């Protein structure tokens, strides 16, 4: 087992099938193994990777959908806890943490893993593209976000919804800090990059949903991320609920 894909969920029946279907269509192999492709009827049947859904007591069909794809389902919680719980049950040498509302383009997983190995990395994030085709989302996701994380690559590693890390490094840093209310992914990558080699993967871009920005507003959400970046640089992790963070309230597509 080379890779464990870990996905936190809460009421994700609209988005999770799109992600799982995109994973199922990936075509990549482990060393010494034949290519694995969409011919496999279940995500749970691959000897190359496993998919773990860490669910926070969804009230819709999220768990049913995950099981129908052959995923391993474990109890979750807020994203930091869910990722940690998924990692505890994972068998892979590499962990890939994904948000439920992303899509992996064709053959992107193979490209990511190849680049990760060629650069001798221990932890990585990646560039993104917007699932939405409107101009605002294209400018923010395709240009501003990508430029921002590249500029901060050596200063403050960042990620929105994709983190690839070696099991050993995840365990060495104690996983995600569950007391952090917002920006736990940045804290996680920052701690990991201090003892492991970090980089932004550029061989492919995942497709990211814009639902958070559409629900909370583009300007408000953008300023929240800018504030978080500077807060983390100057003060440290955000452990008070200053943003009134909610998990699982972006259901509408």
MOTAZI-V938957 format. One record per backbone hydrogen bond with DSSP energy under -0.5 kcal/mol. CO is the residue of the C=O (numbers start at 1). NH is the residue of the N-H. E is the energy in kcal/mol with one decimal. If there is no record, write none. Layout:
co=CO nh=NH e=E
co=CO nh=NH e=E
This chain:
co=1 nh=93 e=-0.6
co=2 nh=93 e=-0.5
co=2 nh=94 e=-1.7
co=3 nh=5 e=-0.5
co=3 nh=50 e=-1.9
co=4 nh=6 e=-0.6
co=4 nh=96 e=-2.9
co=5 nh=52 e=-3.5
co=6 nh=98 e=-2.2
co=7 nh=54 e=-2.1
co=8 nh=100 e=-0.5
co=9 nh=56 e=-2.5
co=12 nh=16 e=-2.8
co=15 nh=18 e=-0.9
co=15 nh=19 e=-1.6
co=16 nh=20 e=-2.9
co=17 nh=21 e=-2.3
co=18 nh=22 e=-1.7
co=19 nh=23 e=-2.1
co=20 nh=24 e=-2.5
co=21 nh=25 e=-1.3
co=23 nh=26 e=-1.6
co=28 nh=36 e=-1.5
co=30 nh=33 e=-2.2
co=36 nh=28 e=-1.0
co=37 nh=40 e=-1.8
co=42 nh=45 e=-1.5
co=43 nh=46 e=-0.8
co=48 nh=2 e=-1.4
co=48 nh=3 e=-1.8
co=50 nh=5 e=-3.0
co=51 nh=53 e=-0.5
co=51 nh=72 e=-2.6
co=52 nh=7 e=-2.8
co=52 nh=54 e=-0.6
co=53 nh=55 e=-0.9
co=53 nh=74 e=-2.5
co=54 nh=9 e=-2.2
co=55 nh=57 e=-0.8
co=55 nh=76 e=-3.1
co=61 nh=65 e=-2.8
co=62 nh=66 e=-2.6
co=63 nh=67 e=-2.5
co=64 nh=68 e=-1.9
co=65 nh=69 e=-1.2
co=66 nh=69 e=-0.6
co=66 nh=71 e=-2.4
co=67 nh=70 e=-1.4
co=69 nh=43 e=-2.6
co=69 nh=44 e=-0.6
co=71 nh=73 e=-0.5
co=72 nh=53 e=-2.9
co=74 nh=55 e=-2.2
co=78 nh=81 e=-0.5
co=78 nh=82 e=-2.8
co=79 nh=83 e=-2.6
co=80 nh=84 e=-1.9
co=81 nh=85 e=-2.9
co=82 nh=86 e=-2.5
co=83 nh=87 e=-2.3
co=84 nh=88 e=-1.8
co=85 nh=89 e=-0.9
co=86 nh=89 e=-0.6
co=86 nh=90 e=-0.6
co=87 nh=90 e=-0.7
co=93 nh=167 e=-2.8
co=94 nh=4 e=-2.7
co=95 nh=97 e=-0.5
co=95 nh=165 e=-2.6
co=96 nh=6 e=-2.8
co=96 nh=98 e=-0.6
co=97 nh=163 e=-1.8
co=98 nh=8 e=-0.6
co=99 nh=102 e=-1.1
co=101 nh=209 e=-0.9
co=103 nh=105 e=-0.7
co=103 nh=207 e=-2.7
co=105 nh=108 e=-2.0
co=107 nh=111 e=-1.6
co=108 nh=112 e=-2.7
co=109 nh=113 e=-2.4
co=110 nh=114 e=-2.0
co=111 nh=115 e=-2.5
co=112 nh=116 e=-2.6
co=113 nh=117 e=-2.0
co=114 nh=118 e=-2.7
co=115 nh=119 e=-2.2
co=116 nh=121 e=-2.4
co=117 nh=120 e=-1.3
co=122 nh=166 e=-2.2
co=123 nh=199 e=-1.0
co=124 nh=164 e=-2.8
co=125 nh=201 e=-3.2
co=127 nh=206 e=-1.6
co=129 nh=208 e=-3.3
co=134 nh=138 e=-1.9
co=135 nh=139 e=-2.6
co=136 nh=140 e=-2.5
co=137 nh=141 e=-2.6
co=137 nh=142 e=-0.6
co=138 nh=142 e=-1.2
co=138 nh=143 e=-0.7
co=139 nh=143 e=-0.9
co=139 nh=144 e=-2.6
co=140 nh=145 e=-3.4
co=141 nh=146 e=-0.9
co=143 nh=147 e=-2.7
co=144 nh=148 e=-2.5
co=145 nh=149 e=-2.5
co=146 nh=150 e=-1.6
co=147 nh=151 e=-2.4
co=148 nh=152 e=-1.8
co=150 nh=153 e=-0.8
co=152 nh=155 e=-0.9
co=152 nh=156 e=-2.5
co=161 nh=99 e=-1.4
co=163 nh=97 e=-3.1
co=164 nh=124 e=-2.6
co=165 nh=95 e=-3.4
co=166 nh=170 e=-2.3
co=167 nh=171 e=-2.4
co=168 nh=172 e=-2.1
co=169 nh=173 e=-1.9
co=170 nh=175 e=-2.3
co=171 nh=174 e=-0.9
co=176 nh=178 e=-0.8
co=177 nh=180 e=-1.2
co=182 nh=238 e=-0.7
co=183 nh=187 e=-2.0
co=184 nh=188 e=-2.2
co=185 nh=189 e=-2.3
co=186 nh=190 e=-2.5
co=187 nh=191 e=-2.4
co=188 nh=192 e=-2.2
co=189 nh=193 e=-2.6
co=190 nh=194 e=-0.8
co=191 nh=194 e=-0.5
co=192 nh=195 e=-1.1
co=192 nh=196 e=-1.4
co=196 nh=198 e=-0.5
co=197 nh=122 e=-2.7
co=197 nh=123 e=-2.0
co=199 nh=125 e=-1.4
co=199 nh=201 e=-0.6
co=201 nh=127 e=-1.3
co=204 nh=127 e=-0.6
co=206 nh=129 e=-2.6
co=206 nh=208 e=-0.6
co=207 nh=103 e=-2.2
co=208 nh=131 e=-2.5
co=210 nh=214 e=-2.3
co=211 nh=215 e=-2.2
co=212 nh=216 e=-2.5
co=213 nh=217 e=-2.1
co=217 nh=221 e=-2.3
co=218 nh=222 e=-2.4
co=219 nh=223 e=-2.7
co=220 nh=224 e=-1.7
co=221 nh=225 e=-1.8
co=222 nh=226 e=-2.0
co=223 nh=227 e=-2.8
co=224 nh=228 e=-2.3
co=225 nh=229 e=-2.2
co=226 nh=230 e=-2.0
co=227 nh=231 e=-2.7
co=228 nh=232 e=-2.6
co=229 nh=233 e=-1.8
co=230 nh=234 e=-2.4
co=231 nh=235 e=-2.8
co=231 nh=236 e=-2.2
co=237 nh=239 e=-0.9
co=238 nh=181 e=-2.6
co=238 nh=182 e=-1.1
co=240 nh=242 e=-2.1
co=241 nh=244 e=-1.1
